Amino acid sequence: DYSIDCWVRFGGISTGDLLVAGWGAQLDVVAGPVLRIFDFTVGAIITGGTTLATDTWYHVAVTRSGGTTRLFLDGVQEGSDAASSGDYTGGGPVTFGFPLEGWLEEIRILKGEAACTANFTPPTAPYPYHEAQAWKNVVVANGGTVTDDRLLLVAELIDGLKADGIWDKLDRLWLFAAENEESALVDLVTGAVATNESATQFDVDVGFTGDGAADYINSNYNPVSNGVNYTQNSAHISVWSLSVSVGDSNCLIGSTDGAGGHESNIFDTFSGDLYFRINDASGSGAAGAPPDQSGHLIANRSGSSASQGYRNGSLFASPNQSSDTLQNTDMFVLAFSAAGTPSGFADNQVAMASMGGSLDATDASNFYNRLLTYMQAVGAV
Protein backbone atom coordinates (compact mmCIF):
# COMPACT_ATOMS: atom_id res chain seq x y z
CA ASP A 1 0.00 0.00 0.00
CA TYR A 2 1.13 3.57 -0.62
CA SER A 3 0.01 7.13 -1.35
CA ILE A 4 1.60 9.82 -3.47
CA ASP A 5 -0.04 13.20 -3.67
CA CYS A 6 0.82 16.80 -4.50
CA TRP A 7 -0.48 20.06 -5.92
CA VAL A 8 0.41 20.86 -9.53
CA ARG A 9 -0.02 23.94 -11.71
CA PHE A 10 0.83 23.63 -15.39
CA GLY A 11 2.51 26.57 -17.10
CA GLY A 12 2.24 24.64 -20.35
CA ILE A 13 0.94 21.14 -21.01
CA SER A 14 2.53 18.59 -23.29
CA THR A 15 1.90 14.90 -23.86
CA GLY A 16 4.60 13.05 -21.97
CA ASP A 17 4.78 15.45 -19.03
CA LEU A 18 5.67 13.45 -15.93
CA LEU A 19 4.36 14.26 -12.49
CA VAL A 20 5.80 11.16 -10.81
CA ALA A 21 8.13 8.55 -12.28
CA GLY A 22 9.58 5.45 -10.70
CA TRP A 23 10.90 2.07 -11.80
CA GLY A 24 7.59 0.26 -11.85
CA ALA A 25 5.02 2.90 -12.71
CA GLN A 26 4.53 6.54 -13.56
CA LEU A 27 1.88 9.27 -13.47
CA ASP A 28 1.99 11.24 -16.69
CA VAL A 29 -0.02 13.40 -19.12
CA VAL A 30 -1.45 11.97 -22.34
CA ALA A 31 -3.55 13.39 -25.16
CA GLY A 32 -6.60 15.26 -24.00
CA PRO A 33 -4.70 16.46 -22.06
CA VAL A 34 -5.58 14.12 -19.17
CA LEU A 35 -3.73 12.26 -16.44
CA ARG A 36 -2.74 8.62 -16.80
CA ILE A 37 -1.21 5.96 -14.57
CA PHE A 38 1.09 3.68 -16.56
CA ASP A 39 2.21 0.33 -15.15
CA PHE A 40 5.49 -0.79 -16.74
CA THR A 41 4.34 -4.40 -16.67
CA VAL A 42 0.81 -4.20 -18.06
CA GLY A 43 0.64 -0.71 -19.61
CA ALA A 44 -1.93 2.01 -19.00
CA ILE A 45 -4.19 1.07 -16.12
CA ILE A 46 -6.07 4.32 -15.40
CA THR A 47 -6.76 7.23 -17.76
CA GLY A 48 -8.44 10.32 -16.37
CA GLY A 49 -11.50 11.99 -17.82
CA THR A 50 -10.90 15.61 -16.79
CA THR A 51 -9.29 17.91 -19.35
CA LEU A 52 -6.38 19.74 -17.77
CA ALA A 53 -5.85 23.50 -18.14
CA THR A 54 -2.87 25.76 -17.62
CA ASP A 55 -2.58 28.24 -14.75
CA THR A 56 -4.89 26.18 -12.53
CA TRP A 57 -3.90 24.47 -9.30
CA TYR A 58 -4.91 20.79 -9.12
CA HIS A 59 -4.58 18.36 -6.24
CA VAL A 60 -3.46 14.98 -7.58
CA ALA A 61 -3.32 11.73 -5.60
CA VAL A 62 -2.36 8.15 -6.50
CA THR A 63 -3.08 5.46 -3.92
CA ARG A 64 -2.89 1.70 -3.70
CA SER A 65 -4.75 -0.33 -1.10
CA GLY A 66 -4.84 -4.13 -1.09
CA GLY A 67 -3.60 -4.31 -4.69
CA THR A 68 -6.13 -1.75 -5.98
CA THR A 69 -4.75 1.44 -7.50
CA ARG A 70 -6.79 4.66 -7.70
CA LEU A 71 -6.28 8.11 -9.21
CA PHE A 72 -7.86 11.24 -7.74
CA LEU A 73 -8.02 14.78 -9.14
CA ASP A 74 -9.16 17.49 -6.71
CA GLY A 75 -10.45 14.78 -4.43
CA VAL A 76 -12.63 13.07 -7.05
CA GLN A 77 -11.71 9.64 -8.40
CA GLU A 78 -10.66 9.60 -12.06
CA GLY A 79 -11.35 6.44 -14.04
CA SER A 80 -11.99 3.13 -12.35
CA ASP A 81 -10.26 1.01 -9.71
CA ALA A 82 -7.36 -0.91 -11.23
CA ALA A 83 -5.62 -4.06 -10.05
CA SER A 84 -1.89 -3.38 -10.18
CA SER A 85 1.31 -4.61 -8.60
CA GLY A 86 3.41 -1.88 -10.19
CA ASP A 87 4.83 0.69 -7.78
CA TYR A 88 7.53 3.35 -7.79
CA THR A 89 10.38 1.35 -6.25
CA GLY A 90 13.16 -0.52 -7.96
CA GLY A 91 16.52 0.40 -9.39
CA GLY A 92 16.59 4.12 -8.69
CA PRO A 93 14.98 7.13 -7.05
CA VAL A 94 11.45 8.39 -7.54
CA THR A 95 11.46 11.62 -9.57
CA PHE A 96 8.94 14.43 -9.72
CA GLY A 97 8.26 16.91 -12.52
CA PHE A 98 10.78 15.81 -15.14
CA PRO A 99 9.85 16.83 -17.72
CA LEU A 100 7.22 19.34 -16.61
CA GLU A 101 6.60 23.02 -17.26
CA GLY A 102 4.95 24.33 -14.14
CA TRP A 103 4.95 24.04 -10.37
CA LEU A 104 4.69 21.20 -7.83
CA GLU A 105 3.85 21.87 -4.19
CA GLU A 106 3.22 19.85 -1.00
CA ILE A 107 4.59 16.57 -2.33
CA ARG A 108 3.83 13.72 0.08
CA ILE A 109 4.72 10.02 -0.02
CA LEU A 110 3.22 7.56 2.47
CA LYS A 111 4.65 4.05 2.62
CA GLY A 112 2.31 1.29 3.78
CA GLU A 113 -0.78 3.49 3.83
CA ALA A 114 -3.43 4.51 1.31
CA ALA A 115 -4.44 7.99 2.45
CA CYS A 116 -7.73 7.78 0.54
CA THR A 117 -9.81 5.05 -1.09
CA ALA A 118 -12.88 7.20 -1.84
CA ASN A 119 -13.59 10.80 -2.79
CA PHE A 120 -12.26 13.34 -0.28
CA THR A 121 -11.73 17.05 0.30
CA PRO A 122 -8.17 18.07 -0.67
CA PRO A 123 -6.10 19.71 2.07
CA THR A 124 -6.13 23.51 2.22
CA ALA A 125 -3.12 23.89 4.54
CA PRO A 126 0.46 22.58 4.42
CA TYR A 127 0.97 19.08 5.75
CA PRO A 128 2.21 19.02 9.34
CA TYR A 129 5.94 18.80 9.91
CA HIS A 130 6.70 15.34 11.25
CA GLU A 131 8.22 15.31 14.72
CA ALA A 132 10.93 12.89 13.58
CA GLN A 133 12.25 15.43 11.06
CA ALA A 134 12.15 18.18 13.69
CA TRP A 135 14.13 15.88 16.01
CA LYS A 136 16.67 15.20 13.27
CA ASN A 137 17.15 18.92 12.68
CA VAL A 138 18.08 19.43 16.34
CA VAL A 139 20.44 16.44 16.22
CA VAL A 140 22.21 17.86 13.18
CA ALA A 141 22.38 21.31 14.77
CA ASN A 142 24.14 19.68 17.74
CA GLY A 143 26.74 17.97 15.54
CA GLY A 144 25.09 14.57 15.14
CA THR A 145 23.79 12.64 12.16
CA VAL A 146 20.64 10.62 11.46
CA THR A 147 20.51 8.11 8.63
CA ASP A 148 17.37 7.74 6.54
CA ASP A 149 16.77 4.25 7.94
CA ARG A 150 16.96 5.52 11.50
CA LEU A 151 14.73 8.48 10.75
CA LEU A 152 12.12 6.05 9.44
CA LEU A 153 12.36 3.89 12.59
CA VAL A 154 11.90 6.95 14.80
CA ALA A 155 8.98 8.18 12.70
CA GLU A 156 7.33 4.74 12.93
CA LEU A 157 7.77 4.77 16.71
CA ILE A 158 6.22 8.23 17.00
CA ASP A 159 3.34 7.30 14.71
CA GLY A 160 2.72 4.17 16.76
CA LEU A 161 2.71 6.09 20.03
CA LYS A 162 0.26 8.55 18.49
CA ALA A 163 -2.03 5.72 17.39
CA ASP A 164 -1.94 4.31 20.93
CA GLY A 165 -2.76 7.69 22.52
CA ILE A 166 0.58 7.80 24.36
CA TRP A 167 2.46 10.50 22.44
CA ASP A 168 0.34 13.37 23.78
CA LYS A 169 0.98 12.19 27.35
CA LEU A 170 4.77 12.53 27.03
CA ASP A 171 6.84 15.53 28.08
CA ARG A 172 10.18 13.96 27.16
CA LEU A 173 11.37 10.80 25.39
CA TRP A 174 15.02 9.98 24.80
CA LEU A 175 16.18 7.03 22.72
CA PHE A 176 19.64 6.47 24.15
CA ALA A 177 20.03 3.41 21.92
CA ALA A 178 21.02 5.66 19.03
CA GLU A 179 23.49 6.00 16.17
CA ASN A 180 25.63 8.54 18.01
CA GLU A 181 25.77 10.34 21.33
CA GLU A 182 24.45 13.60 19.90
CA SER A 183 21.21 11.97 18.72
CA ALA A 184 20.90 9.99 21.97
CA LEU A 185 20.79 13.20 23.99
CA VAL A 186 18.04 14.91 21.95
CA ASP A 187 14.48 14.40 23.18
CA LEU A 188 11.94 13.36 20.54
CA VAL A 189 9.01 15.34 21.97
CA THR A 190 10.39 18.87 22.27
CA GLY A 191 13.96 18.68 20.99
CA ALA A 192 15.30 19.33 24.49
CA VAL A 193 18.93 18.30 24.94
CA ALA A 194 20.15 16.28 27.93
CA THR A 195 23.72 16.60 29.20
CA ASN A 196 26.32 13.88 29.62
CA GLU A 197 27.84 15.24 32.82
CA SER A 198 30.83 12.97 33.38
CA ALA A 199 31.79 11.44 30.04
CA THR A 200 29.36 8.60 30.69
CA GLN A 201 30.19 5.73 28.34
CA PHE A 202 28.06 5.69 25.20
CA ASP A 203 27.76 2.65 22.95
CA VAL A 204 26.13 2.84 19.52
CA ASP A 205 22.60 1.38 19.47
CA VAL A 206 22.91 0.40 23.13
CA GLY A 207 22.90 3.60 25.15
CA PHE A 208 24.72 4.92 28.22
CA THR A 209 26.48 2.84 30.87
CA GLY A 210 27.09 4.25 34.33
CA ASP A 211 30.21 3.52 36.34
CA GLY A 212 28.46 3.43 39.73
CA ALA A 213 30.66 6.24 40.98
CA ALA A 214 30.46 9.51 39.06
CA ASP A 215 28.83 9.11 35.65
CA TYR A 216 25.27 10.27 34.96
CA ILE A 217 23.01 12.06 32.49
CA ASN A 218 21.27 15.31 33.45
CA SER A 219 17.92 15.34 31.67
CA ASN A 220 17.62 19.10 32.26
CA TYR A 221 13.95 18.33 32.91
CA ASN A 222 12.49 20.00 35.99
CA PRO A 223 8.88 18.89 36.67
CA VAL A 224 7.98 22.31 38.06
CA SER A 225 9.36 24.44 35.22
CA ASN A 226 9.20 21.94 32.33
CA GLY A 227 6.28 19.71 33.24
CA VAL A 228 3.28 19.90 30.90
CA ASN A 229 1.60 16.53 31.30
CA TYR A 230 3.58 15.69 34.44
CA THR A 231 1.55 16.91 37.44
CA GLN A 232 1.31 16.03 41.12
CA ASN A 233 -1.43 13.42 40.66
CA SER A 234 -0.81 12.39 37.05
CA ALA A 235 2.79 11.51 36.23
CA HIS A 236 5.22 8.86 35.12
CA ILE A 237 8.94 8.37 34.74
CA SER A 238 10.41 5.45 32.84
CA VAL A 239 13.73 3.97 31.84
CA TRP A 240 14.81 0.90 29.87
CA SER A 241 17.63 -0.85 31.70
CA LEU A 242 19.59 -3.39 29.67
CA SER A 243 21.30 -4.77 32.76
CA VAL A 244 20.83 -5.41 36.48
CA SER A 245 23.07 -3.53 38.88
CA VAL A 246 25.72 -5.44 40.77
CA GLY A 247 25.46 -3.02 43.69
CA ASP A 248 22.72 -1.73 45.97
CA SER A 249 20.75 1.54 46.15
CA ASN A 250 21.52 2.42 42.53
CA CYS A 251 19.20 5.03 41.01
CA LEU A 252 18.24 4.54 37.38
CA ILE A 253 16.28 7.81 37.21
CA GLY A 254 15.03 10.27 39.80
CA SER A 255 15.19 13.45 41.84
CA THR A 256 14.27 15.18 45.09
CA ASP A 257 14.48 18.90 45.71
CA GLY A 258 15.31 18.53 49.40
CA ALA A 259 12.43 20.84 50.35
CA GLY A 260 10.32 18.48 52.40
CA GLY A 261 11.56 15.41 50.58
CA HIS A 262 9.28 15.27 47.51
CA GLU A 263 10.71 12.43 45.42
CA SER A 264 10.36 10.51 42.17
CA ASN A 265 12.79 7.72 41.40
CA ILE A 266 13.38 4.16 40.26
CA PHE A 267 16.09 2.28 42.15
CA ASP A 268 17.52 -1.00 40.91
CA THR A 269 18.39 -3.60 43.60
CA PHE A 270 17.35 -1.59 46.64
CA SER A 271 17.77 -4.23 49.33
CA GLY A 272 17.33 -6.84 46.61
CA ASP A 273 14.14 -5.37 45.14
CA LEU A 274 13.15 -2.80 42.58
CA TYR A 275 12.16 0.33 44.49
CA PHE A 276 10.28 3.33 43.19
CA ARG A 277 8.62 6.58 44.17
CA ILE A 278 6.55 8.93 42.03
CA ASN A 279 5.74 12.31 43.59
CA ASP A 280 5.95 10.68 47.03
CA ALA A 281 6.90 12.11 50.38
CA SER A 282 10.36 11.26 51.71
CA GLY A 283 10.46 7.94 53.48
CA SER A 284 7.58 6.45 51.55
CA GLY A 285 7.83 4.39 48.40
CA ALA A 286 7.39 0.82 47.33
CA ALA A 287 9.61 -2.15 46.81
CA GLY A 288 8.61 -4.88 44.41
CA ALA A 289 10.21 -7.98 43.02
CA PRO A 290 9.42 -8.29 39.30
CA PRO A 291 10.73 -11.39 37.52
CA ASP A 292 13.75 -9.42 36.31
CA GLN A 293 14.92 -5.95 37.25
CA SER A 294 16.00 -5.10 33.72
CA GLY A 295 13.69 -4.07 30.88
CA HIS A 296 11.27 -1.16 30.51
CA LEU A 297 10.49 0.10 34.01
CA ILE A 298 7.76 2.64 34.76
CA ALA A 299 6.93 4.45 38.00
CA ASN A 300 3.42 5.83 37.53
CA ARG A 301 1.02 8.03 39.50
CA SER A 302 -2.63 8.01 38.52
CA GLY A 303 -4.17 9.78 41.51
CA SER A 304 -3.53 11.39 44.89
CA SER A 305 -3.40 7.94 46.51
CA ALA A 306 -2.79 5.74 43.47
CA SER A 307 0.62 4.69 42.14
CA GLN A 308 1.87 1.72 40.14
CA GLY A 309 5.07 0.07 39.04
CA TYR A 310 5.29 -1.66 35.65
CA ARG A 311 7.97 -3.82 34.09
CA ASN A 312 7.73 -4.60 30.38
CA GLY A 313 4.09 -3.56 30.37
CA SER A 314 3.07 -5.73 33.36
CA LEU A 315 2.10 -4.43 36.80
CA PHE A 316 4.40 -5.56 39.61
CA ALA A 317 3.40 -3.24 42.47
CA SER A 318 0.60 -0.87 43.50
CA PRO A 319 1.78 0.90 46.66
CA ASN A 320 -0.79 3.69 46.35
CA GLN A 321 1.25 6.11 48.43
CA SER A 322 -0.15 9.61 48.98
CA SER A 323 1.20 12.19 46.57
CA ASP A 324 3.37 15.14 47.48
CA THR A 325 4.24 18.33 45.65
CA LEU A 326 6.52 18.26 42.62
CA GLN A 327 10.29 18.18 42.80
CA ASN A 328 11.70 21.56 41.81
CA THR A 329 14.97 20.23 40.42
CA ASP A 330 16.29 18.47 37.32
CA MET A 331 15.91 14.72 37.03
CA PHE A 332 19.04 12.65 36.53
CA VAL A 333 19.49 9.32 34.73
CA LEU A 334 21.97 6.79 36.15
CA ALA A 335 22.03 8.81 39.37
CA PHE A 336 19.72 10.44 41.91
CA SER A 337 19.43 14.23 41.89
CA ALA A 338 19.34 15.50 45.47
CA ALA A 339 18.51 19.15 44.80
CA GLY A 340 20.93 19.01 41.87
CA THR A 341 23.68 17.05 43.59
CA PRO A 342 24.17 13.55 42.14
CA SER A 343 24.18 10.48 44.38
CA GLY A 344 23.11 6.85 44.17
CA PHE A 345 25.13 6.32 40.99
CA ALA A 346 24.13 3.28 38.93
CA ASP A 347 26.30 0.95 36.87
CA ASN A 348 23.46 -0.11 34.55
CA GLN A 349 23.14 0.27 30.80
CA VAL A 350 20.12 2.39 29.87
CA ALA A 351 18.56 2.51 26.41
CA MET A 352 15.81 5.14 26.87
CA ALA A 353 14.09 7.40 29.36
CA SER A 354 10.81 9.30 29.50
CA MET A 355 8.74 11.64 31.66
CA GLY A 356 5.13 12.74 31.32
CA GLY A 357 1.56 12.22 32.45
CA SER A 358 -0.03 9.13 33.90
CA LEU A 359 -0.09 5.92 31.84
CA ASP A 360 -2.76 3.30 32.42
CA ALA A 361 -2.19 -0.44 32.16
CA THR A 362 -2.95 -0.49 28.43
CA ASP A 363 -0.60 2.45 27.86
CA ALA A 364 2.17 0.70 29.78
CA SER A 365 1.80 -2.43 27.65
CA ASN A 366 1.61 -0.52 24.38
CA PHE A 367 4.54 1.73 25.32
CA TYR A 368 6.68 -1.32 26.04
CA ASN A 369 5.75 -3.04 22.78
CA ARG A 370 6.38 0.06 20.65
CA LEU A 371 9.76 0.55 22.30
CA LEU A 372 10.55 -3.16 21.97
CA THR A 373 10.02 -2.97 18.21
CA TYR A 374 12.51 -0.11 18.01
CA MET A 375 15.03 -1.76 20.36
CA GLN A 376 14.92 -5.00 18.36
CA ALA A 377 15.30 -3.14 15.08
CA VAL A 378 18.52 -1.42 16.23
CA GLY A 379 19.85 -4.52 18.00
CA ALA A 380 19.71 -3.20 21.56
CA VAL A 381 17.76 -6.25 22.72
C-alpha positions in Angstrom: 0.0 0.0 0.0 1.1 3.6 -0.6 0.0 7.1 -1.3 1.6 9.8 -3.5 0.0 13.2 -3.7 0.8 16.8 -4.5 -0.5 20.1 -5.9 0.4 20.9 -9.5 0.0 23.9 -11.7 0.8 23.6 -15.4 2.5 26.6 -17.1 2.2 24.6 -20.4 0.9 21.1 -21.0 2.5 18.6 -23.3 1.9 14.9 -23.9 4.6 13.1 -22.0 4.8 15.5 -19.0 5.7 13.4 -15.9 4.4 14.3 -12.5 5.8 11.2 -10.8 8.1 8.5 -12.3 9.6 5.4 -10.7 10.9 2.1 -11.8 7.6 0.3 -11.9 5.0 2.9 -12.7 4.5 6.5 -13.6 1.9 9.3 -13.5 2.0 11.2 -16.7 0.0 13.4 -19.1 -1.4 12.0 -22.3 -3.5 13.4 -25.2 -6.6 15.3 -24.0 -4.7 16.5 -22.1 -5.6 14.1 -19.2 -3.7 12.3 -16.4 -2.7 8.6 -16.8 -1.2 6.0 -14.6 1.1 3.7 -16.6 2.2 0.3 -15.1 5.5 -0.8 -16.7 4.3 -4.4 -16.7 0.8 -4.2 -18.1 0.6 -0.7 -19.6 -1.9 2.0 -19.0 -4.2 1.1 -16.1 -6.1 4.3 -15.4 -6.8 7.2 -17.8 -8.4 10.3 -16.4 -11.5 12.0 -17.8 -10.9 15.6 -16.8 -9.3 17.9 -19.3 -6.4 19.7 -17.8 -5.8 23.5 -18.1 -2.9 25.8 -17.6 -2.6 28.2 -14.7 -4.9 26.2 -12.5 -3.9 24.5 -9.3 -4.9 20.8 -9.1 -4.6 18.4 -6.2 -3.5 15.0 -7.6 -3.3 11.7 -5.6 -2.4 8.2 -6.5 -3.1 5.5 -3.9 -2.9 1.7 -3.7 -4.7 -0.3 -1.1 -4.8 -4.1 -1.1 -3.6 -4.3 -4.7 -6.1 -1.8 -6.0 -4.8 1.4 -7.5 -6.8 4.7 -7.7 -6.3 8.1 -9.2 -7.9 11.2 -7.7 -8.0 14.8 -9.1 -9.2 17.5 -6.7 -10.4 14.8 -4.4 -12.6 13.1 -7.0 -11.7 9.6 -8.4 -10.7 9.6 -12.1 -11.3 6.4 -14.0 -12.0 3.1 -12.3 -10.3 1.0 -9.7 -7.4 -0.9 -11.2 -5.6 -4.1 -10.1 -1.9 -3.4 -10.2 1.3 -4.6 -8.6 3.4 -1.9 -10.2 4.8 0.7 -7.8 7.5 3.3 -7.8 10.4 1.4 -6.2 13.2 -0.5 -8.0 16.5 0.4 -9.4 16.6 4.1 -8.7 15.0 7.1 -7.0 11.5 8.4 -7.5 11.5 11.6 -9.6 8.9 14.4 -9.7 8.3 16.9 -12.5 10.8 15.8 -15.1 9.8 16.8 -17.7 7.2 19.3 -16.6 6.6 23.0 -17.3 4.9 24.3 -14.1 4.9 24.0 -10.4 4.7 21.2 -7.8 3.8 21.9 -4.2 3.2 19.9 -1.0 4.6 16.6 -2.3 3.8 13.7 0.1 4.7 10.0 0.0 3.2 7.6 2.5 4.7 4.0 2.6 2.3 1.3 3.8 -0.8 3.5 3.8 -3.4 4.5 1.3 -4.4 8.0 2.4 -7.7 7.8 0.5 -9.8 5.0 -1.1 -12.9 7.2 -1.8 -13.6 10.8 -2.8 -12.3 13.3 -0.3 -11.7 17.1 0.3 -8.2 18.1 -0.7 -6.1 19.7 2.1 -6.1 23.5 2.2 -3.1 23.9 4.5 0.5 22.6 4.4 1.0 19.1 5.7 2.2 19.0 9.3 5.9 18.8 9.9 6.7 15.3 11.3 8.2 15.3 14.7 10.9 12.9 13.6 12.2 15.4 11.1 12.2 18.2 13.7 14.1 15.9 16.0 16.7 15.2 13.3 17.2 18.9 12.7 18.1 19.4 16.3 20.4 16.4 16.2 22.2 17.9 13.2 22.4 21.3 14.8 24.1 19.7 17.7 26.7 18.0 15.5 25.1 14.6 15.1 23.8 12.6 12.2 20.6 10.6 11.5 20.5 8.1 8.6 17.4 7.7 6.5 16.8 4.3 7.9 17.0 5.5 11.5 14.7 8.5 10.7 12.1 6.0 9.4 12.4 3.9 12.6 11.9 7.0 14.8 9.0 8.2 12.7 7.3 4.7 12.9 7.8 4.8 16.7 6.2 8.2 17.0 3.3 7.3 14.7 2.7 4.2 16.8 2.7 6.1 20.0 0.3 8.6 18.5 -2.0 5.7 17.4 -1.9 4.3 20.9 -2.8 7.7 22.5 0.6 7.8 24.4 2.5 10.5 22.4 0.3 13.4 23.8 1.0 12.2 27.3 4.8 12.5 27.0 6.8 15.5 28.1 10.2 14.0 27.2 11.4 10.8 25.4 15.0 10.0 24.8 16.2 7.0 22.7 19.6 6.5 24.2 20.0 3.4 21.9 21.0 5.7 19.0 23.5 6.0 16.2 25.6 8.5 18.0 25.8 10.3 21.3 24.4 13.6 19.9 21.2 12.0 18.7 20.9 10.0 22.0 20.8 13.2 24.0 18.0 14.9 22.0 14.5 14.4 23.2 11.9 13.4 20.5 9.0 15.3 22.0 10.4 18.9 22.3 14.0 18.7 21.0 15.3 19.3 24.5 18.9 18.3 24.9 20.1 16.3 27.9 23.7 16.6 29.2 26.3 13.9 29.6 27.8 15.2 32.8 30.8 13.0 33.4 31.8 11.4 30.0 29.4 8.6 30.7 30.2 5.7 28.3 28.1 5.7 25.2 27.8 2.6 22.9 26.1 2.8 19.5 22.6 1.4 19.5 22.9 0.4 23.1 22.9 3.6 25.2 24.7 4.9 28.2 26.5 2.8 30.9 27.1 4.3 34.3 30.2 3.5 36.3 28.5 3.4 39.7 30.7 6.2 41.0 30.5 9.5 39.1 28.8 9.1 35.6 25.3 10.3 35.0 23.0 12.1 32.5 21.3 15.3 33.4 17.9 15.3 31.7 17.6 19.1 32.3 13.9 18.3 32.9 12.5 20.0 36.0 8.9 18.9 36.7 8.0 22.3 38.1 9.4 24.4 35.2 9.2 21.9 32.3 6.3 19.7 33.2 3.3 19.9 30.9 1.6 16.5 31.3 3.6 15.7 34.4 1.5 16.9 37.4 1.3 16.0 41.1 -1.4 13.4 40.7 -0.8 12.4 37.0 2.8 11.5 36.2 5.2 8.9 35.1 8.9 8.4 34.7 10.4 5.4 32.8 13.7 4.0 31.8 14.8 0.9 29.9 17.6 -0.9 31.7 19.6 -3.4 29.7 21.3 -4.8 32.8 20.8 -5.4 36.5 23.1 -3.5 38.9 25.7 -5.4 40.8 25.5 -3.0 43.7 22.7 -1.7 46.0 20.7 1.5 46.1 21.5 2.4 42.5 19.2 5.0 41.0 18.2 4.5 37.4 16.3 7.8 37.2 15.0 10.3 39.8 15.2 13.5 41.8 14.3 15.2 45.1 14.5 18.9 45.7 15.3 18.5 49.4 12.4 20.8 50.3 10.3 18.5 52.4 11.6 15.4 50.6 9.3 15.3 47.5 10.7 12.4 45.4 10.4 10.5 42.2 12.8 7.7 41.4 13.4 4.2 40.3 16.1 2.3 42.1 17.5 -1.0 40.9 18.4 -3.6 43.6 17.4 -1.6 46.6 17.8 -4.2 49.3 17.3 -6.8 46.6 14.1 -5.4 45.1 13.2 -2.8 42.6 12.2 0.3 44.5 10.3 3.3 43.2 8.6 6.6 44.2 6.6 8.9 42.0 5.7 12.3 43.6 6.0 10.7 47.0 6.9 12.1 50.4 10.4 11.3 51.7 10.5 7.9 53.5 7.6 6.5 51.5 7.8 4.4 48.4 7.4 0.8 47.3 9.6 -2.1 46.8 8.6 -4.9 44.4 10.2 -8.0 43.0 9.4 -8.3 39.3 10.7 -11.4 37.5 13.8 -9.4 36.3 14.9 -5.9 37.3 16.0 -5.1 33.7 13.7 -4.1 30.9 11.3 -1.2 30.5 10.5 0.1 34.0 7.8 2.6 34.8 6.9 4.4 38.0 3.4 5.8 37.5 1.0 8.0 39.5 -2.6 8.0 38.5 -4.2 9.8 41.5 -3.5 11.4 44.9 -3.4 7.9 46.5 -2.8 5.7 43.5 0.6 4.7 42.1 1.9 1.7 40.1 5.1 0.1 39.0 5.3 -1.7 35.7 8.0 -3.8 34.1 7.7 -4.6 30.4 4.1 -3.6 30.4 3.1 -5.7 33.4 2.1 -4.4 36.8 4.4 -5.6 39.6 3.4 -3.2 42.5 0.6 -0.9 43.5 1.8 0.9 46.7 -0.8 3.7 46.3 1.3 6.1 48.4 -0.1 9.6 49.0 1.2 12.2 46.6 3.4 15.1 47.5 4.2 18.3 45.7 6.5 18.3 42.6 10.3 18.2 42.8 11.7 21.6 41.8 15.0 20.2 40.4 16.3 18.5 37.3 15.9 14.7 37.0 19.0 12.6 36.5 19.5 9.3 34.7 22.0 6.8 36.2 22.0 8.8 39.4 19.7 10.4 41.9 19.4 14.2 41.9 19.3 15.5 45.5 18.5 19.1 44.8 20.9 19.0 41.9 23.7 17.0 43.6 24.2 13.5 42.1 24.2 10.5 44.4 23.1 6.8 44.2 25.1 6.3 41.0 24.1 3.3 38.9 26.3 1.0 36.9 23.5 -0.1 34.6 23.1 0.3 30.8 20.1 2.4 29.9 18.6 2.5 26.4 15.8 5.1 26.9 14.1 7.4 29.4 10.8 9.3 29.5 8.7 11.6 31.7 5.1 12.7 31.3 1.6 12.2 32.5 0.0 9.1 33.9 -0.1 5.9 31.8 -2.8 3.3 32.4 -2.2 -0.4 32.2 -3.0 -0.5 28.4 -0.6 2.4 27.9 2.2 0.7 29.8 1.8 -2.4 27.7 1.6 -0.5 24.4 4.5 1.7 25.3 6.7 -1.3 26.0 5.7 -3.0 22.8 6.4 0.1 20.7 9.8 0.6 22.3 10.6 -3.2 22.0 10.0 -3.0 18.2 12.5 -0.1 18.0 15.0 -1.8 20.4 14.9 -5.0 18.4 15.3 -3.1 15.1 18.5 -1.4 16.2 19.8 -4.5 18.0 19.7 -3.2 21.6 17.8 -6.3 22.7 
